[in-house]
Amino acid sequence: MTKTKRKKNASEDPTENPISMSPPPPSSPQRPSDPPKKIIIINADMGRDMQWEAFDISVTVFEHFSEDRTIAEEIKSEFDRIYGPTWHCIVGRNFGSFVTHKPNHFVYFYLERKAVLLFKYG
């Protein structure tokens, strides 16, 4: 019986096909239609660009802070600064919610096993 050497698939060896899976920077005129792999969108009523802004800000904040309350405060503050008040943000692993939001200003997603609920009301 002879053994044949199996050729590696590009997906098995990332060095053979070095494609970045991170989203393009905010200044990029085009963004991919799908979020980064570590983001899982649960529900969204928000434009694609605003969603990407939420993902970008959240990833950065998660890299710098570990406490849920601080993470929520930082995300909320950035959205207030960029899109005007009044944004609300909840971050955590175990919470229930039922909220009213301004149309086209709501996103609920998971990042690093934590839920992020971001919406504008008021």
C-alpha positions in Angstrom: 0.0 0.0 0.0 1.5 3.3 -1.0 0.9 6.5 1.0 0.2 9.7 -0.9 1.0 13.0 0.6 -2.1 15.2 0.9 -1.8 18.7 -0.3 -2.7 21.3 2.4 -5.7 23.4 1.9 -5.1 27.2 2.1 -7.6 27.3 5.0 -5.5 24.8 6.9 -2.3 26.8 6.6 -2.7 30.5 7.1 0.8 31.2 5.9 -0.1 30.1 2.4 -2.9 32.6 2.1 -2.3 35.5 4.4 -5.6 37.4 4.3 -6.5 39.7 7.1 -9.8 38.9 8.7 -10.0 42.2 10.6 -12.4 44.9 9.3 -11.0 47.8 7.3 -10.4 51.1 9.2 -13.3 53.5 9.6 -11.9 55.8 6.9 -12.2 53.0 4.3 -14.9 53.8 1.7 -16.0 50.1 1.6 -16.5 47.8 4.5 -17.3 44.1 4.2 -20.9 43.2 4.6 -20.2 40.7 7.4 -18.9 41.6 10.9 -15.6 40.3 12.2 -15.7 36.7 13.2 -15.6 37.4 17.0 -18.8 39.5 16.7 -22.1 37.7 16.7 -25.1 40.0 15.9 -28.3 39.0 17.7 -30.5 41.9 16.6 -30.0 45.2 14.8 -32.0 48.1 13.7 -29.1 50.3 12.6 -27.3 51.2 9.5 -24.3 49.2 8.4 -21.8 52.0 9.0 -23.1 52.8 12.4 -23.0 49.0 13.3 -19.3 48.9 12.2 -18.6 51.9 14.3 -20.1 50.1 17.3 -18.0 47.0 16.6 -14.8 49.0 16.1 -15.4 51.0 19.3 -16.4 47.9 21.3 -13.3 45.9 20.2 -11.0 48.8 21.2 -12.8 49.3 24.6 -12.7 45.5 25.3 -8.9 45.6 24.7 -8.4 48.4 27.3 -11.0 47.6 30.0 -12.3 44.5 31.8 -15.1 45.7 34.0 -18.5 45.5 32.3 -19.7 48.9 33.8 -16.6 50.7 32.5 -16.9 49.1 29.1 -20.5 50.1 28.8 -19.7 53.7 30.0 -16.9 54.0 27.4 -19.0 52.7 24.5 -21.9 55.0 25.5 -19.6 58.0 25.8 -18.1 57.5 22.3 -21.5 57.1 20.7 -22.8 60.3 22.5 -19.7 62.1 21.2 -20.0 60.9 17.6 -23.8 60.7 17.2 -25.1 63.0 19.9 -26.9 62.1 23.1 -28.7 60.1 24.5 -27.3 56.6 24.0 -27.6 53.8 26.5 -25.3 50.8 26.7 -25.5 47.5 28.7 -22.6 45.0 28.7 -22.6 41.7 30.5 -23.0 37.9 30.4 -26.4 37.6 32.1 -29.1 40.2 31.8 -32.6 40.5 30.4 -33.9 43.5 28.6 -36.9 45.1 27.0 -36.2 48.5 25.6 -37.7 51.2 23.5 -35.3 52.8 21.0 -35.2 55.5 18.3 -35.7 53.9 14.9 -32.4 52.8 13.2 -30.5 53.3 16.5 -30.3 49.8 18.1 -27.8 47.0 18.0 -27.4 43.9 20.2 -24.4 41.6 19.7 -21.9 39.4 21.4 -18.2 40.1 21.6 -15.8 37.8 23.6 -18.7 35.9 25.2 -20.2 39.2 26.5 -23.4 40.8 25.2 -23.4 44.4 24.2 -26.8 46.2 23.9 -26.5 49.7 22.5 -29.4 51.9 21.7 -30.5 55.6 21.5 -33.6 56.8 23.2 -34.6 60.3 24.3 
